[in-house]
Amino acid sequence: MGRMRENPRYNVISMRVSDEERDHLENLMKTTHKSISDIMREAMEYFSVHYEQMGNDRKAA
């Protein structure tokens, strides 16, 4: 049986990417030593933070 995780992840999301995008992801994996899943989680977090900041900037204008 597999080991128990503190924060198990059960949801799988898939997406289609071009060959160029796949190559870019593979280069990121090599340079960061992270998995595609970890890279995509970080990208999602980065986008969320910056998207909220853009929304706040628009409200202030």
SULSUL-V468721 format. One record per residue. N is the residue number from 1. RES is the residue in three letters. PHI is phi in whole degrees, 0 to 359 (none if undefined). Layout:
# SULSUL-V468721
n:N res:RES phi:PHI
n:N res:RES phi:PHI
This chain:
# SULSUL-V468721
n:1 res:MET phi:none
n:2 res:GLY phi:290
n:3 res:ARG phi:285
n:4 res:MET phi:281
n:5 res:ARG phi:251
n:6 res:GLU phi:291
n:7 res:ASN phi:235
n:8 res:PRO phi:294
n:9 res:ARG phi:246
n:10 res:TYR phi:253
n:11 res:ASN phi:269
n:12 res:VAL phi:245
n:13 res:ILE phi:237
n:14 res:SER phi:241
n:15 res:MET phi:210
n:16 res:ARG phi:264
n:17 res:VAL phi:227
n:18 res:SER phi:285
n:19 res:ASP phi:300
n:20 res:GLU phi:297
n:21 res:GLU phi:294
n:22 res:ARG phi:297
n:23 res:ASP phi:299
n:24 res:HIS phi:298
n:25 res:LEU phi:298
n:26 res:GLU phi:296
n:27 res:ASN phi:295
n:28 res:LEU phi:298
n:29 res:MET phi:299
n:30 res:LYS phi:293
n:31 res:THR phi:282
n:32 res:THR phi:262
n:33 res:HIS phi:58
n:34 res:LYS phi:239
n:35 res:SER phi:281
n:36 res:ILE phi:301
n:37 res:SER phi:299
n:38 res:ASP phi:295
n:39 res:ILE phi:298
n:40 res:MET phi:292
n:41 res:ARG phi:297
n:42 res:GLU phi:295
n:43 res:ALA phi:297
n:44 res:MET phi:295
n:45 res:GLU phi:295
n:46 res:TYR phi:300
n:47 res:PHE phi:298
n:48 res:SER phi:300
n:49 res:VAL phi:296
n:50 res:HIS phi:287
n:51 res:TYR phi:295
n:52 res:GLU phi:296
n:53 res:GLN phi:296
n:54 res:MET phi:296
n:55 res:GLY phi:296
n:56 res:ASN phi:293
n:57 res:ASP phi:295
n:58 res:ARG phi:293
n:59 res:LYS phi:294
n:60 res:ALA phi:286
n:61 res:ALA phi:284
